[in-house]
């Protein structure tokens, strides 16, 4: 299992790379910001796909 496949190993690898608490805390803030952006993007595309599905279903029921 690679570090990216195992969250605990990935965290340990990051801890070794970052080296101290201040750098870890700064990385956490940055990662959380990236995750929030990713989450918003996921929600957006989920809504797009839901709308496409609704449009397709509406078209099927009209024909």
N, CA, C and O atoms as a GROMACS GRO file, in nm:
protein
  252
    1UNK      N    1   0.085  -0.118   0.000
    1UNK     CA    2   0.000   0.000   0.000
    1UNK      C    3   0.090   0.125   0.000
    1UNK      O    4   0.181   0.136   0.082
    2UNK      N    5   0.065   0.215  -0.090
    2UNK     CA    6   0.145   0.337  -0.096
    2UNK      C    7   0.096   0.436   0.010
    2UNK      O    8  -0.016   0.422   0.060
    3UNK      N    9   0.178   0.535   0.044
    3UNK     CA   10   0.132   0.634   0.143
    3UNK      C   11   0.001   0.701   0.105
    3UNK      O   12  -0.078   0.734   0.192
    4UNK      N   13  -0.023   0.721  -0.025
    4UNK     CA   14  -0.147   0.786  -0.066
    4UNK      C   15  -0.267   0.695  -0.049
    4UNK      O   16  -0.381   0.743  -0.044
    5UNK      N   17  -0.244   0.565  -0.039
    5UNK     CA   18  -0.354   0.472  -0.018
    5UNK      C   19  -0.384   0.450   0.129
    5UNK      O   20  -0.492   0.402   0.164
    6UNK      N   21  -0.290   0.484   0.215
    6UNK     CA   22  -0.306   0.464   0.359
    6UNK      C   23  -0.294   0.600   0.429
    6UNK      O   24  -0.184   0.654   0.441
    7UNK      N   25  -0.406   0.655   0.475
    7UNK     CA   26  -0.402   0.788   0.538
    7UNK      C   27  -0.305   0.798   0.654
    7UNK      O   28  -0.238   0.901   0.670
    8UNK      N   29  -0.295   0.695   0.736
    8UNK     CA   30  -0.205   0.700   0.852
    8UNK      C   31  -0.060   0.708   0.806
    8UNK      O   32   0.019   0.785   0.862
    9UNK      N   33  -0.023   0.629   0.706
    9UNK     CA   34   0.114   0.633   0.655
    9UNK      C   35   0.142   0.766   0.587
    9UNK      O   36   0.252   0.820   0.598
   10UNK      N   37   0.044   0.819   0.517
   10UNK     CA   38   0.061   0.948   0.452
   10UNK      C   39   0.085   1.056   0.557
   10UNK      O   40   0.172   1.142   0.540
   11UNK      N   41   0.009   1.052   0.666
   11UNK     CA   42   0.027   1.150   0.773
   11UNK      C   43   0.166   1.138   0.834
   11UNK      O   44   0.232   1.238   0.861
   12UNK      N   45   0.212   1.015   0.856
   12UNK     CA   46   0.346   0.995   0.913
   12UNK      C   47   0.453   1.048   0.818
   12UNK      O   48   0.551   1.108   0.862
   13UNK      N   49   0.435   1.025   0.688
   13UNK     CA   50   0.531   1.075   0.590
   13UNK      C   51   0.534   1.228   0.591
   13UNK      O   52   0.642   1.288   0.588
   14UNK      N   53   0.417   1.290   0.595
   14UNK     CA   54   0.411   1.436   0.601
   14UNK      C   55   0.476   1.489   0.728
   14UNK      O   56   0.547   1.590   0.725
   15UNK      N   57   0.452   1.421   0.839
   15UNK     CA   58   0.511   1.463   0.966
   15UNK      C   59   0.664   1.462   0.956
   15UNK      O   60   0.731   1.556   1.000
   16UNK      N   61   0.718   1.355   0.897
   16UNK     CA   62   0.864   1.346   0.881
   16UNK      C   63   0.915   1.457   0.790
   16UNK      O   64   1.019   1.516   0.817
   17UNK      N   65   0.842   1.486   0.682
   17UNK     CA   66   0.884   1.589   0.588
   17UNK      C   67   0.875   1.729   0.647
   17UNK      O   68   0.964   1.812   0.625
   18UNK      N   69   0.770   1.755   0.722
   18UNK     CA   70   0.747   1.890   0.774
   18UNK      C   71   0.834   1.921   0.896
   18UNK      O   72   0.882   2.033   0.913
   19UNK      N   73   0.853   1.821   0.981
   19UNK     CA   74   0.951   1.833   1.087
   19UNK      C   75   0.910   1.902   1.217
   19UNK      O   76   0.959   1.862   1.323
   20UNK      N   77   0.824   2.001   1.215
   20UNK     CA   78   0.788   2.065   1.342
   20UNK      C   79   0.641   2.104   1.342
   20UNK      O   80   0.575   2.107   1.238
   21UNK      N   81   0.592   2.133   1.462
   21UNK     CA   82   0.450   2.157   1.481
   21UNK      C   83   0.401   2.278   1.402
   21UNK      O   84   0.293   2.274   1.343
   22UNK      N   85   0.478   2.385   1.399
   22UNK     CA   86   0.434   2.506   1.328
   22UNK      C   87   0.416   2.477   1.179
   22UNK      O   88   0.319   2.523   1.118
   23UNK      N   89   0.507   2.403   1.122
   23UNK     CA   90   0.495   2.370   0.979
   23UNK      C   91   0.378   2.275   0.955
   23UNK      O   92   0.309   2.286   0.854
   24UNK      N   93   0.356   2.183   1.047
   24UNK     CA   94   0.241   2.091   1.036
   24UNK      C   95   0.111   2.170   1.042
   24UNK      O   96   0.021   2.148   0.961
   25UNK      N   97   0.101   2.263   1.137
   25UNK     CA   98  -0.020   2.343   1.149
   25UNK      C   99  -0.043   2.426   1.024
   25UNK      O  100  -0.157   2.439   0.979
   26UNK      N  101   0.061   2.484   0.967
   26UNK     CA  102   0.047   2.562   0.844
   26UNK      C  103   0.001   2.472   0.729
   26UNK      O  104  -0.083   2.512   0.648
   27UNK      N  105   0.055   2.351   0.722
   27UNK     CA  106   0.014   2.257   0.618
   27UNK      C  107  -0.132   2.218   0.636
   27UNK      O  108  -0.206   2.205   0.538
   28UNK      N  109  -0.175   2.198   0.761
   28UNK     CA  110  -0.315   2.163   0.786
   28UNK      C  111  -0.409   2.272   0.737
   28UNK      O  112  -0.512   2.242   0.677
   29UNK      N  113  -0.374   2.396   0.762
   29UNK     CA  114  -0.458   2.507   0.716
   29UNK      C  115  -0.466   2.505   0.563
   29UNK      O  116  -0.574   2.521   0.506
   30UNK      N  117  -0.352   2.485   0.498
   30UNK     CA  118  -0.350   2.482   0.352
   30UNK      C  119  -0.430   2.363   0.297
   30UNK      O  120  -0.507   2.378   0.203
   31UNK      N  121  -0.410   2.245   0.358
   31UNK     CA  122  -0.484   2.127   0.312
   31UNK      C  123  -0.635   2.144   0.332
   31UNK      O  124  -0.714   2.107   0.246
   32UNK      N  125  -0.673   2.199   0.445
   32UNK     CA  126  -0.816   2.220   0.470
   32UNK      C  127  -0.876   2.316   0.367
   32UNK      O  128  -0.988   2.294   0.320
   33UNK      N  129  -0.803   2.419   0.332
   33UNK     CA  130  -0.852   2.513   0.230
   33UNK      C  131  -0.868   2.442   0.096
   33UNK      O  132  -0.968   2.462   0.027
   34UNK      N  133  -0.770   2.359   0.061
   34UNK     CA  134  -0.780   2.284  -0.066
   34UNK      C  135  -0.900   2.189  -0.063
   34UNK      O  136  -0.972   2.177  -0.162
   35UNK      N  137  -0.920   2.123   0.050
   35UNK     CA  138  -1.032   2.030   0.061
   35UNK      C  139  -1.166   2.101   0.051
   35UNK      O  140  -1.260   2.050  -0.010
   36UNK      N  141  -1.175   2.219   0.111
   36UNK     CA  142  -1.299   2.296   0.101
   36UNK      C  143  -1.328   2.332  -0.045
   36UNK      O  144  -1.442   2.322  -0.091
   37UNK      N  145  -1.224   2.373  -0.118
   37UNK     CA  146  -1.241   2.405  -0.260
   37UNK      C  147  -1.283   2.280  -0.337
   37UNK      O  148  -1.374   2.286  -0.420
   38UNK      N  149  -1.218   2.167  -0.308
   38UNK     CA  150  -1.252   2.043  -0.376
   38UNK      C  151  -1.395   2.002  -0.344
   38UNK      O  152  -1.468   1.955  -0.432
   39UNK      N  153  -1.435   2.020  -0.219
   39UNK     CA  154  -1.571   1.985  -0.178
   39UNK      C  155  -1.673   2.071  -0.253
   39UNK      O  156  -1.775   2.020  -0.299
   40UNK      N  157  -1.645   2.200  -0.264
   40UNK     CA  158  -1.734   2.288  -0.338
   40UNK      C  159  -1.742   2.246  -0.485
   40UNK      O  160  -1.850   2.246  -0.545
   41UNK      N  161  -1.628   2.210  -0.542
   41UNK     CA  162  -1.627   2.164  -0.682
   41UNK      C  163  -1.708   2.035  -0.696
   41UNK      O  164  -1.782   2.019  -0.792
   42UNK      N  165  -1.693   1.944  -0.601
   42UNK     CA  166  -1.770   1.819  -0.605
   42UNK      C  167  -1.919   1.846  -0.595
   42UNK      O  168  -1.999   1.785  -0.667
   43UNK      N  169  -1.957   1.936  -0.506
   43UNK     CA  170  -2.099   1.970  -0.493
   43UNK      C  171  -2.152   2.031  -0.622
   43UNK      O  172  -2.263   1.999  -0.666
   44UNK      N  173  -2.072   2.119  -0.682
   44UNK     CA  174  -2.113   2.183  -0.807
   44UNK      C  175  -2.138   2.077  -0.914
   44UNK      O  176  -2.243   2.075  -0.978
   45UNK      N  177  -2.040   1.987  -0.934
   45UNK     CA  178  -2.055   1.886  -1.038
   45UNK      C  179  -2.164   1.785  -1.006
   45UNK      O  180  -2.227   1.731  -1.097
   46UNK      N  181  -2.187   1.758  -0.877
   46UNK     CA  182  -2.299   1.671  -0.840
   46UNK      C  183  -2.430   1.737  -0.882
   46UNK      O  184  -2.520   1.670  -0.935
   47UNK      N  185  -2.442   1.868  -0.858
   47UNK     CA  186  -2.562   1.941  -0.898
   47UNK      C  187  -2.579   1.943  -1.048
   47UNK      O  188  -2.690   1.929  -1.099
   48UNK      N  189  -2.469   1.962  -1.121
   48UNK     CA  190  -2.474   1.959  -1.268
   48UNK      C  191  -2.524   1.822  -1.315
   48UNK      O  192  -2.612   1.814  -1.400
   49UNK      N  193  -2.467   1.715  -1.260
   49UNK     CA  194  -2.508   1.580  -1.300
   49UNK      C  195  -2.653   1.551  -1.262
   49UNK      O  196  -2.726   1.488  -1.338
   50UNK      N  197  -2.694   1.596  -1.144
   50UNK     CA  198  -2.834   1.578  -1.103
   50UNK      C  199  -2.929   1.649  -1.199
   50UNK      O  200  -3.034   1.596  -1.234
   51UNK      N  201  -2.891   1.770  -1.241
   51UNK     CA  202  -2.974   1.846  -1.335
   51UNK      C  203  -2.979   1.777  -1.470
   51UNK      O  204  -3.085   1.768  -1.532
   52UNK      N  205  -2.864   1.728  -1.516
   52UNK     CA  206  -2.863   1.655  -1.643
   52UNK      C  207  -2.952   1.531  -1.637
   52UNK      O  208  -3.025   1.501  -1.731
   53UNK      N  209  -2.945   1.461  -1.525
   53UNK     CA  210  -3.029   1.342  -1.509
   53UNK      C  211  -3.177   1.381  -1.510
   53UNK      O  212  -3.258   1.313  -1.573
   54UNK      N  213  -3.213   1.487  -1.443
   54UNK     CA  214  -3.352   1.533  -1.440
   54UNK      C  215  -3.398   1.574  -1.579
   54UNK      O  216  -3.511   1.544  -1.618
   55UNK      N  217  -3.312   1.642  -1.654
   55UNK     CA  218  -3.348   1.681  -1.791
   55UNK      C  219  -3.368   1.558  -1.880
   55UNK      O  220  -3.460   1.553  -1.961
   56UNK      N  221  -3.280   1.460  -1.862
   56UNK     CA  222  -3.293   1.336  -1.941
   56UNK      C  223  -3.422   1.264  -1.907
   56UNK      O  224  -3.491   1.215  -1.996
   57UNK      N  225  -3.455   1.255  -1.778
   57UNK     CA  226  -3.579   1.189  -1.738
   57UNK      C  227  -3.702   1.263  -1.789
   57UNK      O  228  -3.799   1.201  -1.833
   58UNK      N  229  -3.697   1.396  -1.783
   58UNK     CA  230  -3.810   1.475  -1.832
   58UNK      C  231  -3.829   1.454  -1.982
   58UNK      O  232  -3.942   1.445  -2.030
   59UNK      N  233  -3.720   1.445  -2.054
   59UNK     CA  234  -3.729   1.423  -2.199
   59UNK      C  235  -3.787   1.285  -2.229
   59UNK      O  236  -3.868   1.270  -2.320
   60UNK      N  237  -3.744   1.184  -2.152
   60UNK     CA  238  -3.795   1.049  -2.172
   60UNK      C  239  -3.945   1.042  -2.148
   60UNK      O  240  -4.016   0.973  -2.221
   61UNK      N  241  -3.995   1.113  -2.048
   61UNK     CA  242  -4.136   1.106  -2.015
   61UNK      C  243  -4.222   1.181  -2.117
   61UNK      O  244  -4.341   1.153  -2.131
   62UNK      N  245  -4.161   1.277  -2.189
   62UNK     CA  246  -4.235   1.351  -2.292
   62UNK      C  247  -4.247   1.271  -2.422
   62UNK      O  248  -4.338   1.294  -2.501
   63UNK      N  249  -4.156   1.178  -2.442
   63UNK     CA  250  -4.156   1.102  -2.569
   63UNK      C  251  -4.214   0.965  -2.553
   63UNK      O  252  -4.221   0.890  -2.650
   0.00000   0.00000   0.00000
